[in-house]
Amino acid sequence: MNKDLSKERCEPCEEGTGHLMVNEIKELWRQVPDWTWEDHHHLTREFKFNDFKQALAFVNEVGELAESEGHHPDIYFGWGYVKITLFTHKVDGLTENDFIMAAKIDRL
């Protein structure tokens, strides 16, 4: 796959859309290697910050991005850290949207 995921847009899942297969996940994951790929189901990454205020600012940036893309991660944060989990709830697994969001979050 040669397209830059960070420049793509998340697309709404259509009825009957399935999750990605292992070979598709492996191909897309190459563009977001800092994310952990777990159980063929979701991507996670933890970000470190110097304090709570910086972590909160990052969460707000991710929130704005999620709203603009229409694809919303699970976000956990506290003093000095943000942990993000991405998967497509509608298909209970990974879709290209999750990799697009991961690539865009990496650019923040």
N, CA, C and O of each residue as an XYZ file, in Angstrom:
432
protein
N       0.853     -1.176      0.000
C       0.000      0.000      0.000
C       0.894      1.232      0.000
O       1.740      1.386      0.881
N       0.714      2.097     -0.967
C       1.577      3.259     -1.109
C       0.945      4.560     -0.643
O       1.632      5.580     -0.586
N      -0.333      4.561     -0.310
C      -0.955      5.813      0.079
C      -0.573      6.195      1.500
O      -0.409      5.339      2.369
N      -0.434      7.499      1.719
C      -0.106      8.040      3.037
C      -1.393      8.117      3.846
O      -2.252      8.953      3.567
N      -1.531      7.255      4.843
C      -2.765      7.190      5.627
C      -3.094      8.502      6.315
O      -4.267      8.824      6.503
N      -2.079      9.264      6.692
C      -2.330     10.525      7.398
C      -3.009     11.568      6.512
O      -3.503     12.580      7.008
N      -3.033     11.321      5.202
C      -3.684     12.256      4.278
C      -5.047     11.755      3.803
O      -5.726     12.422      3.023
N      -5.436     10.579      4.278
C      -6.740     10.012      3.914
C      -7.815     10.533      4.866
O      -7.499     11.148      5.885
N      -9.071     10.291      4.538
C     -10.201     10.669      5.390
C     -10.918      9.407      5.840
O     -11.031      8.439      5.088
N     -11.396      9.428      7.066
C     -12.200      8.313      7.550
C     -13.539      8.323      6.830
O     -14.143      9.377      6.632
N     -13.989      7.153      6.446
C     -15.261      7.003      5.743
C     -16.244      6.256      6.638
O     -15.856      5.314      7.329
N     -17.503      6.663      6.633
C     -18.491      5.922      7.432
C     -18.570      4.465      6.972
O     -18.522      4.175      5.776
N     -18.688      3.575      7.923
C     -18.833      2.152      7.592
C     -20.228      1.916      7.031
O     -21.223      2.391      7.579
N     -20.283      1.188      5.948
C     -21.571      0.860      5.350
C     -22.099     -0.431      5.952
O     -21.342     -1.223      6.513
N     -23.379     -0.631      5.833
C     -24.027     -1.849      6.320
C     -23.285     -3.071      5.786
O     -23.018     -3.163      4.588
N     -22.959     -3.984      6.650
C     -22.289     -5.210      6.237
C     -20.782     -5.108      6.115
O     -20.126     -6.083      5.749
N     -20.214     -3.932      6.418
C     -18.765     -3.790      6.376
C     -18.141     -4.717      7.407
O     -18.599     -4.782      8.548
N     -17.120     -5.416      7.016
C     -16.435     -6.312      7.946
C     -15.121     -5.730      8.407
O     -14.656     -4.719      7.881
N     -14.531     -6.366      9.381
C     -13.228     -5.929      9.865
C     -12.146     -6.405      8.908
O     -12.387     -7.261      8.057
N     -10.959     -5.845      9.054
C      -9.837     -6.206      8.200
C      -9.338     -7.613      8.519
O      -9.475     -8.099      9.642
N      -8.768     -8.240      7.525
C      -8.154     -9.556      7.692
C      -6.687     -9.347      8.086
O      -6.144     -8.257      7.909
N      -6.059    -10.379      8.612
C      -4.707    -10.283      9.147
C      -3.725     -9.707      8.127
O      -2.922     -8.840      8.472
N      -3.773    -10.166      6.901
C      -2.833     -9.663      5.887
C      -3.039     -8.171      5.616
O      -2.071     -7.453      5.366
N      -4.277     -7.701      5.663
C      -4.569     -6.280      5.476
C      -4.068     -5.466      6.674
O      -3.526     -4.373      6.508
N      -4.253     -6.003      7.863
C      -3.785     -5.330      9.076
C      -2.259     -5.188      9.036
O      -1.730     -4.117      9.334
N      -1.560     -6.244      8.674
C      -0.096     -6.209      8.613
C       0.398     -5.134      7.655
O       1.358     -4.420      7.944
N      -0.264     -5.029      6.524
C       0.129     -4.039      5.516
C      -0.067     -2.612      6.038
O       0.829     -1.778      5.900
N      -1.211     -2.327      6.626
C      -1.494     -0.989      7.135
C      -0.656     -0.653      8.363
O      -0.247      0.494      8.540
N      -0.400     -1.639      9.207
C       0.339     -1.423     10.437
C       1.758     -0.917     10.178
O       2.346     -0.257     11.034
N       2.296     -1.217      9.028
C       3.644     -0.740      8.671
C       3.748      0.777      8.748
O       4.827      1.314      9.000
N       2.629      1.474      8.529
C       2.655      2.941      8.564
C       2.498      3.508      9.977
O       2.715      4.701     10.190
N       2.127      2.671     10.932
C       1.943      3.142     12.314
C       2.630      2.182     13.296
O       1.984      1.673     14.212
N       3.918      1.934     13.113
C       4.605      0.909     13.905
C       4.728      1.216     15.396
O       5.041      0.317     16.177
N       4.492      2.450     15.807
C       4.556      2.782     17.229
C       3.302      2.346     17.975
O       3.255      2.389     19.205
N       2.297      1.933     17.233
C       1.064      1.447     17.841
C       1.181     -0.059     18.054
O       1.792     -0.764     17.251
N       0.596     -0.538     19.133
C       0.558     -1.966     19.405
C      -0.727     -2.535     18.815
O      -1.817     -2.003     19.027
N      -0.578     -3.602     18.087
C      -1.710     -4.264     17.437
C      -2.062     -5.451     18.312
O      -1.251     -6.362     18.476
N      -3.256     -5.454     18.875
C      -3.621     -6.458     19.867
C      -4.813     -7.300     19.441
O      -5.860     -6.778     19.057
N      -4.635     -8.601     19.515
C      -5.711     -9.575     19.306
C      -6.451     -9.421     17.980
O      -7.626     -9.776     17.889
N      -5.787     -8.904     16.961
C      -6.428     -8.667     15.658
C      -7.686     -7.817     15.822
O      -8.566     -7.844     14.961
N      -7.778     -7.069     16.910
C      -9.005     -6.355     17.251
C      -8.821     -4.846     17.396
O      -9.692     -4.081     16.982
N      -7.703     -4.405     17.977
C      -7.549     -2.976     18.230
C      -6.076     -2.566     18.227
O      -5.165     -3.387     18.325
N      -5.898     -1.251     18.108
C      -4.581     -0.632     18.181
C      -4.520      0.169     19.479
O      -5.516      0.770     19.881
N      -3.365      0.182     20.132
C      -3.189      1.018     21.314
C      -1.832      1.706     21.256
O      -0.877      1.210     20.657
N      -1.786      2.857     21.896
C      -0.520      3.566     22.044
C      -0.619      4.449     23.268
O      -1.654      5.063     23.531
N       0.481      4.506     24.019
C       0.541      5.403     25.161
C       1.530      6.520     24.858
O       2.631      6.279     24.364
N       1.120      7.735     25.160
C       1.929      8.929     24.966
C       2.301      9.472     26.339
O       1.476      9.457     27.253
N       3.516      9.946     26.494
C       4.002     10.490     27.769
C       4.126     12.012     27.673
O       4.502     12.559     26.636
N       3.798     12.680     28.784
C       3.870     14.138     28.863
C       4.480     14.540     30.192
O       4.579     13.726     31.110
N       4.886     15.791     30.292
C       5.529     16.279     31.504
C       4.566     16.536     32.659
O       4.973     16.561     33.821
N       3.298     16.726     32.337
C       2.341     17.018     33.397
C       0.912     16.787     32.911
O       0.687     16.408     31.762
N      -0.027     17.018     33.787
C      -1.438     16.806     33.484
C      -1.931     17.775     32.401
O      -2.681     17.384     31.506
N      -1.510     19.024     32.490
C      -1.976     20.049     31.544
C      -1.609     19.689     30.099
O      -2.425     19.853     29.193
N      -0.386     19.202     29.886
C       0.036     18.811     28.536
C      -0.751     17.588     28.053
O      -1.128     17.508     26.885
N      -0.992     16.645     28.954
C      -1.777     15.466     28.586
C      -3.189     15.873     28.188
O      -3.725     15.385     27.193
N      -3.787     16.767     28.968
C      -5.142     17.238     28.673
C      -5.187     17.988     27.341
O      -6.135     17.817     26.574
N      -4.190     18.805     27.061
C      -4.143     19.530     25.781
C      -4.096     18.546     24.614
O      -4.760     18.751     23.598
N      -3.309     17.477     24.763
C      -3.230     16.460     23.717
C      -4.571     15.756     23.540
O      -5.008     15.523     22.414
N      -5.220     15.420     24.645
C      -6.542     14.789     24.580
C      -7.508     15.682     23.821
O      -8.284     15.196     22.998
N      -7.469     16.971     24.085
C      -8.358     17.902     23.375
C      -8.051     17.956     21.885
O      -8.968     18.052     21.070
N      -6.776     17.896     21.519
C      -6.404     17.855     20.095
C      -6.932     16.585     19.433
O      -7.485     16.628     18.334
N      -6.756     15.465     20.112
C      -7.252     14.191     19.577
C      -8.771     14.253     19.451
O      -9.331     13.766     18.469
N      -9.437     14.843     20.432
C     -10.896     14.986     20.378
C     -11.356     15.801     19.185
O     -12.324     15.434     18.521
N     -10.673     16.904     18.904
C     -11.013     17.727     17.735
C     -10.813     16.936     16.444
O     -11.647     16.983     15.540
N      -9.703     16.212     16.370
C      -9.439     15.378     15.201
C     -10.523     14.321     15.039
O     -11.023     14.105     13.936
N     -10.885     13.666     16.132
C     -11.907     12.619     16.088
C     -13.239     13.175     15.590
O     -13.916     12.543     14.779
N     -13.606     14.337     16.071
C     -14.854     14.960     15.613
C     -14.793     15.276     14.127
O     -15.764     15.048     13.405
N     -13.665     15.799     13.662
C     -13.563     16.160     12.242
C     -13.567     14.933     11.339
O     -14.009     15.008     10.192
N     -13.077     13.803     11.848
C     -13.020     12.575     11.058
C     -14.258     11.697     11.254
O     -14.499     10.781     10.467
N     -15.033     11.969     12.288
C     -16.194     11.131     12.567
C     -15.808      9.729     13.023
O     -16.548      8.769     12.808
N     -14.645      9.622     13.653
C     -14.152      8.318     14.127
C     -13.522      8.542     15.492
O     -12.536      9.269     15.613
N     -14.087      7.922     16.517
C     -13.771      8.288     17.896
C     -13.054      7.176     18.657
O     -13.592      6.080     18.814
N     -11.837      7.461     19.132
C     -11.083      6.478     19.905
C     -11.546      6.446     21.361
O     -12.254      7.340     21.826
N     -11.132      5.404     22.058
C     -11.261      5.373     23.508
C      -9.992      6.028     24.049
O      -8.885      5.672     23.646
N     -10.154      6.978     24.955
C      -9.018      7.738     25.481
C      -9.008      7.636     27.001
O     -10.024      7.868     27.656
N      -7.854      7.287     27.552
C      -7.638      7.233     28.990
C      -6.462      8.155     29.278
O      -5.447      8.094     28.585
N      -6.585      9.009     30.292
C      -5.446      9.880     30.566
C      -5.397     10.267     32.030
O      -6.373     10.141     32.770
N      -4.231     10.740     32.419
C      -3.998     11.217     33.770
C      -2.730     12.038     33.770
O      -2.279     12.505     32.724
N      -2.163     12.211     34.933
C      -0.968     13.032     35.049
C       0.170     12.428     34.222
O       0.706     11.374     34.565
N       0.531     13.109     33.129
C       1.689     12.730     32.339
C       1.504     11.624     31.320
O       2.480     11.179     30.717
N       0.273     11.166     31.110
C       0.105     10.105     30.109
C      -1.262     10.196     29.428
O      -2.231     10.714     29.984
N      -1.298      9.676     28.211
C      -2.539      9.479     27.460
C      -2.422      8.130     26.787
O      -1.439      7.857     26.098
N      -3.418      7.285     26.983
C      -3.464      5.990     26.306
C      -4.676      6.002     25.378
O      -5.794      6.299     25.797
N      -4.434      5.677     24.127
C      -5.492      5.690     23.117
C      -5.684      4.273     22.578
O      -4.719      3.575     22.266
N      -6.934      3.871     22.478
C      -7.295      2.591     21.876
C      -8.201      2.873     20.686
O      -9.180      3.611     20.791
N      -7.859      2.280     19.567
C      -8.629      2.452     18.335
C      -9.159      1.116     17.845
O      -8.412      0.148     17.709
N     -10.437      1.077     17.586
C     -11.065     -0.003     16.834
C     -12.416      0.524     16.383
O     -12.916      1.517     16.913
N     -12.993     -0.136     15.416
C     -14.275      0.317     14.885
C     -15.373     -0.445     15.609
O     -15.562     -1.644     15.404
N     -16.090      0.274     16.458
C     -17.122     -0.345     17.282
C     -18.190     -1.047     16.438
O     -18.690     -2.109     16.808
N     -18.526     -0.444     15.314
C     -19.601     -0.978     14.469
C     -19.294     -2.378     13.938
O     -20.207     -3.178     13.733
N     -18.006     -2.677     13.715
C     -17.631     -4.006     13.206
C     -16.902     -4.822     14.267
O     -16.508     -5.960     14.011
N     -16.721     -4.251     15.454
C     -16.023     -4.899     16.570
C     -14.660     -5.423     16.128
O     -14.305     -6.574     16.381
N     -13.911     -4.555     15.465
C     -12.583     -4.914     14.994
C     -11.937     -3.749     14.280
O     -12.405     -2.614     14.371
N     -10.874     -4.029     13.577
C     -10.115     -2.986     12.886
C     -10.601     -2.770     11.456
O     -10.892     -3.715     10.722
N     -10.677     -1.490     11.089
C     -10.937     -1.090      9.712
C      -9.838     -0.109      9.306
O      -9.027      0.295     10.139
N      -9.810      0.264      8.064
C      -8.816      1.238      7.603
C      -8.947      2.544      8.372
O      -7.945      3.227      8.584
N     -10.155      2.911      8.796
C     -10.343      4.142      9.562
C      -9.465      4.185     10.808
O      -8.957      5.246     11.170
N      -9.285      3.057     11.457
C      -8.469      3.018     12.670
C      -7.012      3.350     12.358
O      -6.349      4.034     13.137
N      -6.528      2.879     11.249
C      -5.153      3.160     10.849
C      -4.998      4.604     10.375
O      -3.959      5.226     10.595
N      -6.021      5.128      9.732
C      -6.006      6.541      9.338
C      -5.932      7.409     10.584
O      -5.128      8.340     10.643
N      -6.757      7.117     11.575
C      -6.739      7.897     12.820
C      -5.392      7.766     13.524
O      -4.861      8.761     14.016
N      -4.835      6.574     13.582
C      -3.533      6.382     14.221
C      -2.465      7.225     13.535
O      -1.653      7.867     14.202
N      -2.463      7.224     12.211
C      -1.477      8.013     11.455
C      -1.675      9.499     11.697
O      -0.697     10.237     11.818
N      -2.909      9.949     11.769
C      -3.184     11.370     12.013
C      -2.820     11.761     13.448
O      -2.293     12.849     13.680
N      -3.094     10.892     14.392
C      -2.727     11.171     15.788
C      -1.209     11.253     15.911
O      -0.694     12.104     16.636
N      -0.495     10.385     15.215
C       0.970     10.425     15.247
C       1.510     11.764     14.779
O       2.591     12.171     15.205
N       0.794     12.447     13.926
C       1.255     13.725     13.374
C       0.956     14.915     14.286
O       1.470     16.011     14.063
N       0.125     14.702     15.314
C      -0.230     15.822     16.200
C       0.963     16.324     16.982
O       0.834     17.260     17.771
